[in-house]
Amino acid sequence: MLAILTAAAYPVLVEAATTPIDEVTVTVKRRLASASDVSSAVTIVDGSFVQGQKLTTDALAANVGTFLQQTTPGQGAAIVRGLYGSSVLHLVDNIRLNNAIFRSAPTQYLALVPTVAIERLEILRGTSASLYGSDAVGGAIEVVTRVPEFDSADTQYRGNASIAFDSGELAKRANATLDLGSQNFAASLSGDYLKVGDRRTGSGERIKPTAYESKALRVLLNSTPEAGKSWLLDMHFLDQPETPRVDELVPGFGQDEPSSSEYLFAPNQRIFARAGHTNASGLLGLDWSADLAWQRVVDDRISREFQASERLLESNRSDLYAAILSAAGKTDSLDWIVGAEIYHDRVRSARTAVDIDTLQSQERTPRFPDGSTLQQAALYLHIDRHIADRHTLSAGVRFSYVEVELPVTSISAATSNGVSDTSGDLGWIYELNETSQLVANVGYGFRAPNVFDLGALGNRPGNRFNVPNTGLESEHVLQGDFGARIQKEYWNAEIVVFALDYDDRITSALTGDVTAEGRDIVQSVNAARSSVQGIEARLEFAFADTLTAAVSMNVVRGEQQVTGGQMEPADRIPPVNGKIELAYDAGGDWRLDAWARFAAVQDRLSARDIRDNRINPEGTPGWGIIGIQMIRDIGDAWQLSLRGENLLDKRYRMHGSGLDSVGRNLSVTIGKSWL
């Protein structure tokens, strides 16, 4: 299948709009390609829209094929085709964001990528197994960062700055970017500061504590000594000093009291550095690309069970090192890429218990075995072949090796878990005519267990406590899709039907034991099989040059079976959801956008969903909200944006989230640009 949505937003905080497919260049093939030459289903969100959001993950809500889950402000997780967490591969400029401690549940780390660094988001929906390997079970989310370019030999500069305020979360934000350079050298410096207060929901209540703070910095140097050749150094930093885990701190469904008296991510932090080189006419006349990268994710925590006298202080971090090399070539009928990847990830973890009355401390078994490592190596080949005038076939294969080393702990012996796997995919594009295409894909992929799966020890959402299982094996998925896209002068449409079979799935199983604090003790096991089917569709129409409309909808249905159990609805499957958009732009100094977002009731719950205190055991109610925004250009440099969201003050919750969404929210953004 293929469906491609381009979300090309207006500058500063605009609801996503679209541009014609054939104008879009994407990197989902791990090389530049026209969107019309990609058989896979891709959603594209433009950077100007992302940069207007508080978090990078906020930009993933209500797009074709994606659904957003949020348990804690300051965090967020995308659900792609009903899958989430480590079943969706996250990348930044083709470097894995997924690390050794990426959770199988929704995880927060994509929210630690600075919005000011982003050129666009590309969400690959489905299994492109040959290009991405382990974790790309439901799909892959690629963050493409912004690299400034100048066309003059003289030094030039440009920049922008903005401040923003909103009422729903009492948020205050300031960010700025400065680009400097010439046609042979460019530098960019960006900064972002965000302070968010307690969230007001549609009930009129401000949930406490939900306040958090975020600081981000991005520095980039890019040298282009000649056409087709570049050297790049890119550095990101984002820090959230204290972010409360809300579902632990307020009573959930079926609870009379919260699970914890204290629970803070303190801090959540990501540091990233990448050195890259490209040469479009390198050895053998091929297009070469090489990258070296380092990423540190800090996931420290402060927690205390409800009314307990013992406070736990955790230090958890992952240092991920990457080396990637690829070569690509192209002829009139053939387009191919071959590559190699090596990753090494080292985990450090410690946990200390402190008595809040006596202040005496004692070392405890850490959340992850301290000194654990995860190593990955892969070789891949992907080919596109144009056959006759109307057919394009693509095929790829990937050989992967993943090894996890767990040192001895007080509760488990040293363990080595190594897996080899082969994955691959096939794609097809058929040109019905100049404006219409049929597309299809099939892929076989896998997810190897990581340090989190094998060795995690500690509290989990839903009043659970996880104990390690070092004997896990890989998960496997077989996925296929079929679709059509039409691009006319005044309208375009896309529709895709997909199905996947997810076997050997790692799931959290009850052991039958309970902790002293009343949490159910669980352990990860290869005991589930899931099947998910769905339809993703979008229609866009231009009533005139000044007025456009779009409607998008996602329908997903899933079933699962845990060994020895009966078939039941799959975990955390999103309800039917979608969006209606209107955009008016007369080409003057102001623009107007309006939208409605909606989700149906989701009462098809698994047994685990029913036990999860974040989910109403009777089902998550349906909801609908409306919003509007006006953007006014003031002179050549200034811009004012006035925005109203959830104007009817609807109280609602995204299915699977740990808190209600923001109620009526009025915001203002003032920006200035320099050319």
Secondary structure as the mmCIF struct_conf table of DSSP 4:
data_model
#
loop_
_struct_conf.conf_type_id
_struct_conf.id
_struct_conf.beg_label_comp_id
_struct_conf.beg_label_asym_id
_struct_conf.beg_label_seq_id
_struct_conf.end_label_comp_id
_struct_conf.end_label_asym_id
_struct_conf.end_label_seq_id
STRN STRN1 ILE A 4 ALA A 7
HELX_LH_PP_P HELX_LH_PP_P1 ALA A 9 TYR A 10
BEND BEND1 PRO A 11 LEU A 13
HELX_RH_3T_P HELX_RH_3T_P1 ILE A 21 GLU A 23
STRN STRN2 THR A 25 VAL A 26
TURN_TY1_P TURN_TY1_P1 VAL A 28 LYS A 29
BEND BEND2 ARG A 30 ARG A 31
STRN STRN3 ALA A 33 SER A 34
HELX_RH_3T_P HELX_RH_3T_P2 ALA A 35 ASP A 37
BEND BEND3 SER A 40 SER A 40
STRN STRN4 ALA A 41 ASP A 46
HELX_RH_AL_P HELX_RH_AL_P1 GLY A 47 VAL A 50
TURN_TY1_P TURN_TY1_P2 GLN A 51 GLY A 52
BEND BEND4 GLN A 53 LEU A 55
HELX_RH_3T_P HELX_RH_3T_P3 THR A 56 LEU A 60
TURN_TY1_P TURN_TY1_P3 ALA A 61 ALA A 62
BEND BEND5 ASN A 63 ASN A 63
TURN_TY1_P TURN_TY1_P4 VAL A 64 GLY A 65
STRN STRN5 THR A 66 GLN A 69
BEND BEND6 THR A 71 THR A 72
TURN_TY1_P TURN_TY1_P5 PRO A 73 GLY A 74
STRN STRN6 ALA A 77 VAL A 80
TURN_TY1_P TURN_TY1_P6 ARG A 81 GLY A 82
STRN STRN7 LEU A 83 LEU A 83
HELX_RH_3T_P HELX_RH_3T_P4 GLY A 85 SER A 87
STRN STRN8 VAL A 88 VAL A 92
TURN_TY1_P TURN_TY1_P7 ASP A 93 ASN A 94
STRN STRN9 ILE A 95 ARG A 96
TURN_TY1_P TURN_TY1_P8 ALA A 100 ILE A 101
BEND BEND7 SER A 104 ALA A 105
HELX_RH_3T_P HELX_RH_3T_P5 TYR A 109 LEU A 112
BEND BEND8 VAL A 113 VAL A 113
HELX_RH_3T_P HELX_RH_3T_P6 THR A 115 ALA A 117
STRN STRN10 ILE A 118 ARG A 125
BEND BEND9 GLY A 126 GLY A 126
HELX_RH_AL_P HELX_RH_AL_P2 ALA A 129 TYR A 132
TURN_TY1_P TURN_TY1_P9 SER A 134 ASP A 135
BEND BEND10 VAL A 137 GLY A 138
STRN STRN11 GLY A 139 THR A 145
HELX_LH_PP_P HELX_LH_PP_P2 ARG A 146 ARG A 146
BEND BEND11 ALA A 153 ASP A 154
STRN STRN12 GLN A 156 ASP A 166
BEND BEND12 SER A 167 GLU A 169
STRN STRN13 LYS A 172 GLY A 181
BEND BEND13 GLN A 183 ASN A 184
STRN STRN14 PHE A 185 VAL A 196
HELX_LH_PP_P HELX_LH_PP_P3 ASP A 198 ASP A 198
STRN STRN15 ARG A 199 ARG A 200
TURN_TY1_P TURN_TY1_P10 GLY A 202 SER A 203
BEND BEND14 GLY A 204 GLY A 204
HELX_LH_PP_P HELX_LH_PP_P4 GLU A 205 GLU A 205
STRN STRN16 ARG A 206 ILE A 207
BEND BEND15 LYS A 208 PRO A 209
STRN STRN17 TYR A 212 GLU A 226
TURN_TY1_P TURN_TY1_P11 ALA A 227 GLY A 228
STRN STRN18 LYS A 229 GLN A 240
BEND BEND16 PRO A 241 PRO A 241
STRN STRN19 THR A 243 PRO A 244
HELX_RH_AL_P HELX_RH_AL_P3 VAL A 246 LEU A 249
BEND BEND17 VAL A 250 VAL A 250
TURN_TY1_P TURN_TY1_P12 PHE A 253 GLY A 254
BEND BEND18 ASP A 256 GLU A 257
BEND BEND19 SER A 259 SER A 259
STRN STRN20 SER A 260 ASN A 279
TURN_TY1_P TURN_TY1_P13 ALA A 280 SER A 281
HELX_RH_3T_P HELX_RH_3T_P7 LEU A 283 GLY A 285
STRN STRN21 ASP A 287 GLU A 305
TURN_TY1_P TURN_TY1_P14 PHE A 306 GLN A 307
BEND BEND20 SER A 309 SER A 309
STRN STRN22 GLU A 310 LYS A 330
BEND BEND21 ASP A 332 SER A 333
STRN STRN23 LEU A 334 ASP A 355
TURN_TY1_P TURN_TY1_P15 ILE A 356 THR A 358
STRN STRN24 SER A 361 ARG A 364
BEND BEND22 ARG A 367 PHE A 368
TURN_TY1_P TURN_TY1_P16 ASP A 370 GLY A 371
STRN STRN25 THR A 373 ILE A 387
TURN_TY1_P TURN_TY1_P17 ALA A 388 ARG A 390
STRN STRN26 HIS A 391 LEU A 406
BEND BEND23 SER A 410 SER A 412
STRN STRN27 THR A 415 GLU A 431
BEND BEND24 LEU A 432 THR A 435
STRN STRN28 SER A 436 ARG A 447
HELX_RH_AL_P HELX_RH_AL_P4 VAL A 451 GLY A 455
STRN STRN29 GLY A 458 ARG A 460
TURN_TY1_P TURN_TY1_P18 PRO A 461 ASN A 463
STRN STRN30 ARG A 464 VAL A 467
TURN_TY1_P TURN_TY1_P19 THR A 470 GLY A 471
STRN STRN31 GLU A 475 GLN A 487
BEND BEND25 GLU A 489 TYR A 490
STRN STRN32 TRP A 491 VAL A 514
TURN_TY1_P TURN_TY1_P20 ALA A 516 GLU A 517
BEND BEND26 GLY A 518 GLY A 518
HELX_LH_PP_P HELX_LH_PP_P5 ARG A 519 ARG A 519
STRN STRN33 ASP A 520 ALA A 542
BEND BEND27 PHE A 543 THR A 546
STRN STRN34 LEU A 547 VAL A 562
TURN_TY1_P TURN_TY1_P21 THR A 563 GLY A 564
BEND BEND28 GLY A 565 GLY A 565
STRN STRN35 GLU A 568 PRO A 569
HELX_LH_PP_P HELX_LH_PP_P6 ALA A 570 ALA A 570
TURN_TY1_P TURN_TY1_P22 ASP A 571 ARG A 572
HELX_LH_PP_P HELX_LH_PP_P7 ILE A 573 PRO A 575
BEND BEND29 VAL A 576 VAL A 576
STRN STRN36 ASN A 577 ASP A 585
BEND BEND30 GLY A 587 ASP A 589
STRN STRN37 TRP A 590 ALA A 599
STRN STRN38 GLN A 602 GLN A 602
HELX_RH_AL_P HELX_RH_AL_P5 ALA A 607 ARG A 611
TURN_TY1_P TURN_TY1_P23 ASN A 613 ARG A 614
BEND BEND31 ILE A 615 ILE A 615
TURN_TY1_P TURN_TY1_P24 PRO A 617 GLU A 618
STRN STRN39 THR A 620 THR A 620
HELX_LH_PP_P HELX_LH_PP_P8 PRO A 621 GLY A 622
STRN STRN40 TRP A 623 ILE A 634
TURN_TY1_P TURN_TY1_P25 GLY A 635 ALA A 637
STRN STRN41 TRP A 638 GLU A 645
BEND BEND32 ASN A 646 ASN A 646
TURN_TY1_P TURN_TY1_P26 LEU A 647 LEU A 648
TURN_TY1_P TURN_TY1_P27 HIS A 655 GLY A 656
BEND BEND33 GLY A 658 LEU A 659
HELX_LH_PP_P HELX_LH_PP_P9 ASP A 660 VAL A 662
BEND BEND34 ARG A 664 ARG A 664
STRN STRN42 ASN A 665 TRP A 674
#
